[in-house]
Amino acid sequence: MLPSLRNRTLLVVEDDHALREMYRATLIGFGYQVVAVEDGVDALRYVESHVPNLIVLDLSLPRLGGHDVQRELASRPETRDIPIVVVTGTDTRDLPAADFDDVLKKPVTTDALVAAVERGLRTASQSRPRPTAVGTRSSRARRQARTVLVVDDEIAVQTLLRHFLEEKGYSIKTAGSVGEAISVLEHGTIDAVVLDVRMPRRSGLELLEFIRLDKHLHGFPVLILTGAALTPSEEAAIARESAYVFYKSENLDALALQLNQLTG
């Protein structure tokens, strides 16, 4: 391994405990700093606050699969160029070549794993931009987009809405709690909010109240997207704020149409 590649931080995402520990021990033995997690949700949580130099990624994962992790990373400017080495037991023949830096089929030898990691880091150190498909977020970013804040404690829902609304031409920010959402609203320019009601610790209704009381946000477009039937008190609170209600089980096209009418 080149001396300049030592002490790089790697994120290993693998749900099989024995394999995860084998990858971690092997890569630590070659001088890398290694963080190992078992699913895609934990992987995205980690990269929210730490940007690894490379990711070793399984595709078949609980809660959020490897393909979804790759798409979410590619949608963010700060993470879209992280090299990704796939190590998977699934069929790899149809994998898009531009999405990953290397693909290894299980079972993989330690020599093959280390060699793929070194290739990925070497390529990244040469600052080669990752190819971008036509119609992705980076090609649309050149035109002005309306910014929507998606507030939901489930990363899978955030990811789904990000991809869906970006395809409609919106720029997306996400928050996993009411506190995070308030911070985004106070420090950024937002055109509308898509909000879940049922979240841990603080209800989405508290964010509605914050928007109502802030003179700069009064009348701000809010669309409720919920997975559960609303109680009468929740319906009354939402009606007071003139918010629109949609259900996660429904087609999202109706939400997109209403969003376009409110922000167009």
N, C-alpha and C positions, 0 to 999 in steps of 0.2 A: 504494500500500500504506500502511496506517495505520502511523505511527511505532512504536506499541506492539507491532506484529507483527514488526518487524525483529529480526535476530539470533536468531530462533527456530531450533531444531535440527530438521532434517527427515531422515527415513530413507527413501531411495529403494531399492526392491527390484525389480530388473529384470535378467533374464538376458541380454538383447540388449545387447552392449557399446556399440554406437553410440547406441542409445536411452538407455542408462543415463548415458553421458557427456553427451548432449544435455540430459537432464533436470537433471543435476547442474550443468552450466555455466549453464543458464538460471536456475535457482533461486538459485545463488550470485550471479549478476548482479543479482538483486532483493534482495540483502542477507541471505539466509538462510545459516545454517551447514548444510552438507549432508554426510551420510554415505551412500555408495552401496555396495550389496552385490548379489550376483548370484543368490542363491537364498534360500528360506525358512529353511534351517538357519542360514545366516549371519545372517539377520535376527533370529532368536530368540536367537542367541548375543549379538548386540549389545544387545538390550533386557534381557538378564540384568544388565548393569552400567550401562546408560544408557537413560533413558526419553526418547525424542524427543517433540517437541511435535506432530508429525504424521508419518504414514507414507504415501508414495506406493507403491502395491503393484500389481504385475502378478499375475494369477491363475494363469497357466500357467508354472510354475517347475520347475527340476530339483530333485531330492531331496525337497523339501517344498513343496507348492503353496500358492497364496495363500489358498484357503479354509481350509486347515489352520493357516496362520499366524494368520488372523483368529480362528479358534476357540480357539487356544492363548492369544492375547492376551486374549480375552474371558473366559477362565477364571481370569485372575490379577487380583486386586484392584488391583495397582499399575499394570496396563497396560490394563484393560478400557475406559477412557475415552479412550484415545489416538484422535484422529480419523484415519480411513483414507480416502484417495482412491484408488480403483481406476482404473488405466489398463490396459486389456486389449484383446486382439484377439478374445477368445472371445465367445460369445453372452451378452448381459447381461440378457435379458428375464426370466429366472427368479431373478435375484439377490435375496436377502432385503433389503428396504429398510433394516431396522433394523441390519444388520451393517456398513454402510458409510456414510460421510458424503457421498460423491459418487462417481459412476461415469462415466468417460470412455472412449469407444471409440477405439481406434487406427485410423488415424493421428490424433494429437492435436496441435493447434497449441500453440505456447508461450503464447499469450494465454489459451487455455482452461485449460491446466495451472496457470498462475499464479493465475487467477481461482478455480479450484477449491481450491487451497491456501489462498488468503486467506479463502474462505468457511469452510473447515474450521477454521482457526485462530480466526476471529471467533466461530464458534459455540462452540468449546471455551472461549474466554475468557469466555463468558457462563455457564459452569459448568452447561450443560444436561446432565442425566444421559442416557446412552445407553439406549434402551428395552431391556428384558430380557424374553426370551420365557419363558412359563410352563414350569417344570420345569428351568430352567438352574441352574447352580451357585449363583448369587446368591440364588435363591429357596429352595434347599435349605439354604443356609448358616445360615438362621435356626434350624435344628434341630441338635442335637448330632450330630456325625459322627465315626466312627472314622477315625483318620489313618493312611494307608499311605504308606510311603516307597518310591518306585520308583527303583531304581538300575540304570541302563543308559547306556552311552556314546552310543547313537543317539537323537537328539532325536525322530526319527519314532516310535520305539518308546515313548519317554516320553509323547509326545502321544497315541498310540493308547490306552495304558493309562490315562492321565489321564481321557480322555473316557469310556472304558468303565467304569472304576471309579466315577467321579463319578455316572454314571447309576445305579449300584448304591447310591448314598448315602454313599460314602466321601469324605473330604477327602484330597487328594493333595499330597505333597511329592515333589520329584524331585532326583536327584543324578546327575551324569555320570561320577563316578569313586568309587573306594573312599574317597579322602580327603574328598571332599565329603560322602559318606554318613556317615562317622564324625563329622564336624562337626555334621551335622543330628541324629544320635542323641545327641550330647553336650549339645546346646543346645535340643532340642525334645522334645515328647511325641509318641511314635510308638507305634502299636498293632501294626504288622506291617511286614515288609519284603518286597518283590518284587524279586528280585535276579538279574541276569545274571551268568554265571560268566566268560565270555571278554570281558575288557575290556583296553584298553591300559594299560601300565605296571604296574598291580596287579590281580591276579585277584580275582574276587568271593569266592573261598575265603578270602582274607585278611580280608574283612569277617565271614565266618562265624566265623573264629578270634577276631576282636576281640569279637564278641558272646559267644562261649563263655567268654572269659576275664574279661569284665566281670561282676562279681557282681550288678549291677543289671539286666543284660540276659540272664542265664542262663535258658534255656528260652524265649527270645523267639521268636515265630512268624516263620519265614523260608520263603518260597516261591521256589524257583529257577525262573526262566523263561529257557530257553536256546534258541538257534537251531541248535545243533550237537550231535551225539552226544557224550556224556560219555565220558571215558577211565575205565578201571577205578580209577585213583587218585582222580579227581574224584568218582566214585560213592561210593568208600569214605569220603572226607572229608565228603561231604554226608550219608551215612548216619550217621556219628558224631554229627553235629549234629541229627539227626532232622528235617532239612529236607525239604520236599516238592518234587518235580520235575515241571515242566510244560514243554511244547515250544511255541515260537512258531508252529509250523505247525499246531497243534491249536486247536480251539475254546476260547475263553477262559472259557466258562461253567463248566467244571470248576474252573478256578482260582478263580473268584468264589465258587463253592460251598464250596470248601475254606477260603477266606479268611473267609467268613461263619461257618463252624464254629469257626475258631480265634479269632475276635475277637468273636463274638456274645455 
